[in-house]
Amino acid sequence: CLNNVDKCRPFLLCFLGQRRGWVPGLTDVNEETLIKFPGLKEYIGKSSITELEVIHGILHPLNNGNVGMRHAFFYHRKPDYIKSIESEAMRQVFERENDDAFLEMLKETGFDVLDYSAEWNPDRCSMELNNVQGMDLSTGRLENFKIEDVPLSIMVTNQLKSAIKKEFPEHFLDEEELDDIS
């Protein structure tokens, strides 16, 4: 995962839900990874995979030679949809897992953390949840993601386009150049 964060530099998109995610222990990380990312050991057993990716991306690059991301965007899913999930087992898949400290830390970075809404559709299917601890929880799916009235996909696309334009202005035409073409 950390290698993929490096491949994306100087951009980072992070979508957060209510679950903190898996926290690897020292035995879950191979020696080669610990050598490549010497700062990782400090966070093992304390931080989830998502938290490690963010730490590596913007706060404290875990290997030598990298600097934090210049363009990072965080999207946090509001938990309102949970009350419309009838299945207790399915609700537990999405229930909050005490991510307040991480969310507060993100807000202190100076990067935007935007809340988005989602709706639960019980008539759709989430095949990725067809075997959760031996249970089939594939009935139902989140959809209709929005920030206020703007579809999340539009918001993400616009923010990323703006960041790419700032990072690589030489690849974009200004208004005068566009007028000359048309």
SERO-4910 file (N, C-alpha, C, O; in steps of 0.05 Angstrom, whole numbers):
BEGIN
 pado doro    nc1    nc2    nc3   cac1   cac2   cac3    cc1    cc2    cc3    oc1    oc2    oc3
  Cys    A     16    -24      0      0      0      0     17     25      0     11     45    -14
  Leu    A     38     26     15     55     49     17     69     55     -9     73     78    -16
  Asn    A     77     34    -24     88     38    -50     69     52    -69     76     69    -85
  Asn    A     43     44    -67     23     57    -84     19     86    -77     14    103    -94
  Val    A     21     93    -51     19    121    -43     42    136    -56     38    158    -66
  Asp    A     66    125    -56     89    138    -69     85    142    -99     93    163   -110
  Lys    A     72    123   -112     67    125   -141     48    148   -147     48    159   -170
  Cys    A     31    156   -128     11    177   -133     21    205   -126      8    224   -133
  Arg    A     45    207   -114     55    233   -107     55    251   -131     64    243   -152
  Pro    A     46    276   -129     40    292   -105     11    293    -98      2    312    -85
  Phe    A     -5    273   -106    -34    273   -102    -42    250    -83    -31    229    -83
  Leu    A    -63    256    -67    -74    235    -49   -104    240    -47   -113    262    -40
  Leu    A   -119    219    -53   -148    219    -49   -154    199    -27   -144    176    -29
  Cys    A   -169    206     -7   -175    187     14   -204    188     21   -215    209     28
  Phe    A   -217    165     18   -246    162     24   -248    147     51   -238    125     54
  Leu    A   -262    159     70   -265    148     96   -294    142    102   -312    158     95
  Gly    A   -299    119    115   -325    112    124   -326    114    154   -313    131    166
  Gln    A   -341     96    166   -343     96    195   -323     76    208   -318     78    232
  Arg    A   -313     58    193   -295     37    205   -266     46    203   -257     58    183
  Arg    A   -251     41    224   -223     48    225   -206     31    206   -188     41    194
  Gly    A   -213      5    205   -197    -13    188   -178    -30    204   -175    -27    228
  Trp    A   -165    -47    189   -147    -67    201   -121    -54    211   -109    -38    197
  Val    A   -113    -61    235    -88    -51    248    -68    -74    247    -71    -94    262
  Pro    A    -48    -73    230    -29    -95    228    -10    -96    252     -2    -75    263
  Gly    A     -3   -119    261     17   -123    281     45   -127    268     46   -129    244
  Leu    A     65   -127    284     93   -130    274     96   -156    257    110   -155    237
  Thr    A     83   -177    265     86   -202    250     71   -202    224     75   -220    207
  Asp    A     54   -182    219     39   -179    194     54   -164    173     46   -164    150
  Val    A     77   -153    180     93   -136    161    119   -150    156    133   -157    175
  Asn    A    125   -155    130    150   -169    125    175   -151    128    173   -127    128
  Glu    A    197   -164    132    223   -150    138    230   -130    116    241   -109    121
  Glu    A    226   -138     91    232   -121     68    217    -94     70    229    -73     64
  Thr    A    192    -96     77    176    -71     80    187    -54    102    189    -29     99
  Leu    A    195    -66    125    206    -50    147    232    -37    140    239    -16    150
  Ile    A    248    -50    122    273    -38    113    268    -15     94    280      6     97
  Lys    A    249    -19     76    243      2     56    230     26     70    234     49     61
  Phe    A    214     22     90    199     43    104    207     43    134    192     33    151
  Pro    A    231     53    140    242     51    168    224     65    189    225     57    212
  Gly    A    209     85    181    192     98    201    166     83    207    151     91    225
  Leu    A    161     61    193    137     46    196    134     33    223    113     31    235
  Lys    A    157     23    234    157      8    259    144     23    281    131     11    299
  Glu    A    147     49    282    136     66    303    105     65    304     93     69    325
  Tyr    A     93     59    281     63     60    279     50     32    279     26     30    282
  Ile    A     66     11    276     55    -16    274     41    -23    301     52    -18    323
  Gly    A     18    -35    299      2    -42    322    -14    -19    334    -30    -23    352
  Lys    A    -10      5    323    -25     29    333    -43     41    312    -63     53    318
  Ser    A    -35     38    286    -48     52    264    -60     32    244    -47     11    239
  Ser    A    -83     38    234    -95     21    213    -80     25    187    -64     43    184
  Ile    A    -86      7    168    -74     10    141    -80     37    129    -62     50    118
  Thr    A   -105     46    131   -113     72    120    -97     94    134    -87    113    121
  Glu    A    -95     93    160    -81    113    175    -51    113    167    -39    134    165
  Leu    A    -40     89    163    -12     88    154     -8    101    127     12    115    122
  Glu    A    -27     97    109    -25    109     82    -26    140     85    -11    153     71
  Val    A    -43    150    102    -45    179    105    -20    190    119     -9    210    111
  Ile    A    -11    176    140     13    185    154     37    186    134     51    206    133
  His    A     39    165    118     61    164     98     57    185     77     77    197     67
  Gly    A     32    190     69     27    209     47     31    238     55     42    254     39
  Ile    A     21    247     78     21    275     83     34    284    109     43    307    111
  Leu    A     37    266    128     47    275    154     76    269    159     92    287    166
  His    A     84    245    154    111    236    161    118    213    142    115    190    148
  Pro    A    129    220    118    136    199    100    154    178    114    174    185    127
  Leu    A    147    153    111    159    132    127    185    121    114    197    102    124
  Asn    A    193    133     92    218    125     80    234    151     73    222    172     71
  Asn    A    258    148     69    275    171     63    271    181     35    265    166     17
  Gly    A    273    207     31    272    219      4    245    229     -4    243    241    -25
  Asn    A    224    223     10    198    233      2    189    257     19    197    259     43
  Val    A    173    274      7    161    296     22    131    292     22    121    275      6
  Gly    A    117    305     39     88    302     41     74    311     15     86    325     -1
  Met    A     50    301     12     34    308    -12     28    338    -12     24    350      9
  Arg    A     28    349    -36     20    377    -39    -10    380    -44    -22    401    -38
  His    A    -22    359    -54    -51    359    -60    -64    335    -48    -62    313    -59
  Ala    A    -77    338    -26    -91    316    -13   -120    324     -8   -126    346      0
  Phe    A   -137    304    -14   -166    309    -11   -178    286      5   -173    263      0
  Phe    A   -193    294     26   -205    274     44   -235    277     43   -247    298     44
  Tyr    A   -248    254     40   -277    253     38   -287    233     59   -281    209     59
  His    A   -303    243     78   -312    228    101   -342    223     98   -358    242     97
  Arg    A   -350    197     97   -378    190     94   -393    195    121   -385    184    141
  Lys    A   -415    210    120   -431    215    144   -446    189    150   -454    174    132
  Pro    A   -451    183    175   -463    158    183   -494    157    181   -506    137    190
  Asp    A   -507    177    171   -536    178    171   -549    154    158   -571    146    166
  Tyr    A   -537    142    138   -548    119    123   -552     95    141   -568     78    135
  Ile    A   -536     92    162   -536     68    178   -564     62    190   -572     38    192
  Lys    A   -578     82    197   -604     78    210   -624     65    190   -644     53    199
  Ser    A   -619     66    164   -637     53    145   -630     24    138   -643     11    122
  Ile    A   -608     14    150   -600    -14    146   -615    -31    166   -611    -28    191
  Glu    A   -632    -49    157   -648    -65    175   -632    -88    189   -637    -94    212
  Ser    A   -614   -100    175   -599   -123    185   -578   -114    206   -561    -97    200
  Glu    A   -580   -125    230   -560   -119    251   -532   -126    242   -513   -111    247
  Ala    A   -529   -150    230   -502   -158    221   -491   -139    200   -467   -133    200
  Met    A   -508   -130    182   -499   -111    161   -492    -84    174   -473    -71    166
  Arg    A   -508    -75    193   -502    -50    207   -475    -51    220   -460    -31    220
  Gln    A   -468    -74    231   -442    -77    244   -419    -74    224   -397    -66    231
  Val    A   -424    -81    199   -403    -77    178   -396    -47    175   -373    -40    170
  Phe    A   -416    -31    179   -413     -2    174   -411     15    199   -404     39    198
  Glu    A   -417      4    222   -417     20    247   -391     33    253   -369     24    244
  Arg    A   -393     55    266   -370     72    274   -351     57    292   -359     42    310
  Glu    A   -325     61    288   -305     48    304   -286     69    315   -261     66    312
  Asn    A   -296     89    328   -279    108    342   -257    120    325   -234    117    332
  Asp    A   -264    133    303   -245    146    286   -243    176    291   -231    190    274
  Asp    A   -254    186    312   -255    214    318   -227    227    319   -222    248    308
  Ala    A   -208    214    333   -181    225    336   -167    227    309   -154    247    303
  Phe    A   -171    207    292   -158    207    266   -171    229    249   -157    244    235
  Leu    A   -197    232    250   -211    252    235   -202    280    244   -198    298    228
  Glu    A   -200    284    270   -191    310    281   -162    316    272   -156    339    265
  Met    A   -146    295    272   -118    299    263   -118    307    233   -102    325    226
  Leu    A   -135    295    217   -136    303    189   -144    332    185   -133    346    169
  Lys    A   -163    341    201   -173    368    199   -151    388    207   -150    411    197
  Glu    A   -132    380    224   -110    397    233    -88    399    212    -70    415    215
  Thr    A    -89    383    191    -68    383    171    -69    407    152    -50    414    139
  Gly    A    -93    420    152    -96    443    133   -109    434    107   -117    451     91
  Phe    A   -111    408    102   -124    398     78   -154    397     84   -163    393    107
  Asp    A   -171    400     63   -199    398     66   -207    369     73   -197    350     62
  Val    A   -226    367     92   -239    342     98   -269    347     94   -282    360    110
  Leu    A   -279    337     72   -307    342     65   -325    318     72   -318    295     67
  Asp    A   -347    324     85   -367    304     92   -385    299     68   -394    318     55
  Tyr    A   -390    274     62   -409    267     41   -430    248     52   -426    233     71
  Ser    A   -453    249     39   -475    231     47   -477    208     28   -467    208      5
  Ala    A   -491    187     37   -496    163     21   -523    153     29   -533    158     50
  Glu    A   -535    138     11   -561    125     16   -558     95     14   -543     85     -2
  Trp    A   -573     81     32   -573     52     32   -596     42     14   -619     50     18
  Asn    A   -589     26     -6   -610     14    -23   -611    -16    -17   -593    -31    -25
  Pro    A   -632    -25     -4   -635    -53      3   -639    -71    -21   -636    -96    -18
  Asp    A   -646    -60    -44   -652    -76    -68   -627    -81    -85   -628    -96   -104
  Arg    A   -605    -69    -78   -580    -73    -93   -564    -95    -80   -571   -105    -59
  Cys    A   -541   -101    -92   -524   -123    -82   -495   -114    -79   -485    -99    -96
  Ser    A   -482   -122    -57   -454   -116    -52   -439   -143    -51   -435   -154    -30
  Met    A   -431   -152    -75   -419   -179    -77   -393   -181    -60   -386   -203    -53
  Glu    A   -380   -159    -55   -355   -160    -39   -361   -168    -10   -343   -173      5
  Leu    A   -387   -168     -3   -394   -175     24   -408   -202     25   -424   -208     44
  Asn    A   -403   -219      6   -417   -245      5   -405   -266     24   -416   -287     28
  Asn    A   -382   -259     37   -371   -277     57   -357   -261     78   -332   -258     77
  Val    A   -372   -251     97   -360   -235    120   -362   -253    144   -384   -257    155
  Gln    A   -339   -263    153   -338   -281    176   -359   -304    173   -373   -311    191
  Gly    A   -360   -315    148   -378   -337    142   -407   -330    137   -423   -347    133
  Met    A   -413   -304    137   -441   -295    132   -443   -282    105   -424   -267     96
  Asp    A   -465   -286     91   -471   -272     66   -485   -246     73   -508   -246     80
  Leu    A   -471   -224     70   -482   -198     76   -484   -181     50   -482   -156     51
  Ser    A   -488   -195     28   -487   -181      2   -513   -166     -5   -514   -152    -26
  Thr    A   -534   -169     10   -559   -156      4   -558   -127     13   -555   -121     37
  Gly    A   -561   -109     -6   -561    -80      0   -535    -68     -9   -514    -81    -11
  Arg    A   -536    -42    -15   -512    -28    -25   -515      2    -20   -536     14    -21
  Leu    A   -492     15    -14   -491     44    -13   -490     56    -40   -478     45    -59
  Glu    A   -504     79    -44   -505     92    -69   -512    121    -65   -517    130    -42
  Asn    A   -514    136    -87   -522    164    -86   -505    181    -68   -515    195    -50
  Phe    A   -479    180    -72   -459    195    -56   -460    224    -64   -457    231    -88
  Lys    A   -462    242    -44   -464    271    -50   -451    288    -28   -450    280     -5
  Ile    A   -441    311    -37   -432    332    -19   -452    354    -23   -452    367    -44
  Glu    A   -469    358     -4   -493    376     -6   -509    365    -30   -517    342    -29
  Asp    A   -513    380    -51   -529    370    -74   -511    362    -97   -522    355   -119
  Val    A   -485    363    -94   -467    356   -116   -458    327   -114   -449    318    -93
  Pro    A   -461    312   -136   -452    284   -135   -422    283   -128   -406    299   -137
  Leu    A   -415    265   -110   -388    262   -101   -368    259   -124   -346    270   -124
  Ser    A   -376    244   -145   -358    240   -168   -351    266   -181   -329    270   -190
  Ile    A   -370    284   -183   -365    311   -196   -346    327   -178   -328    339   -188
  Met    A   -351    327   -152   -334    342   -134   -305    332   -135   -287    348   -136
  Val    A   -302    306   -134   -275    294   -134   -261    301   -161   -238    309   -161
  Thr    A   -275    298   -183   -264    304   -209   -255    333   -211   -233    339   -220
  Asn    A   -272    351   -202   -266    379   -204   -242    387   -186   -225    402   -194
  Gln    A   -241    375   -162   -219    381   -144   -193    370   -155   -172    383   -154
  Leu    A   -194    346   -166   -170    334   -177   -160    349   -202   -136    353   -205
  Lys    A   -179    357   -219   -171    372   -243   -158    398   -235   -137    406   -247
  Ser    A   -169    412   -215   -157    437   -205   -128    433   -195   -111    449   -200
  Ala    A   -125    411   -180    -98    405   -169    -78    398   -191    -55    407   -190
  Ile    A    -87    383   -211    -70    376   -233    -62    402   -248    -39    405   -257
  Lys    A    -81    420   -252    -75    445   -266    -55    461   -251    -37    474   -263
  Lys    A    -57    462   -224    -37    476   -207    -10    463   -209     10    477   -210
  Glu    A     -9    437   -209     16    423   -209     30    423   -237     54    424   -239
  Phe    A     14    423   -258     24    422   -285     12    443   -303     -1    437   -323
  Pro    A     15    469   -296      2    490   -311     10    492   -341     -5    501   -358
  Glu    A     34    482   -346     44    483   -374     28    465   -393     30    467   -417
  His    A     12    447   -382     -4    429   -398    -32    439   -403    -49    424   -414
  Phe    A    -39    463   -394    -65    474   -397    -65    500   -412    -46    515   -410
  Leu    A    -85    504   -429    -88    529   -444   -103    549   -427   -122    542   -412
  Asp    A    -95    575   -429   -111    595   -415   -134    604   -433   -136    594   -455
  Glu    A   -151    621   -423   -175    629   -438   -169    641   -465   -182    635   -484
  Glu    A   -148    658   -467   -140    670   -492   -132    649   -513   -140    650   -536
  Glu    A   -116    630   -504   -108    608   -522   -132    592   -531   -132    583   -554
  Leu    A   -151    587   -514   -175    573   -522   -191    588   -542   -201    577   -561
  Asp    A   -193    615   -538   -207    632   -558   -194    631   -585   -207    630   -606
  Asp    A   -167    631   -585   -152    630   -610   -157    604   -626   -158    604   -650
  Ile    A   -161    582   -611   -166    556   -624   -194    556   -637   -197    545   -659
  Ser    A   -213    567   -623   -241    566   -633   -245    589   -651   -267    592   -662
***
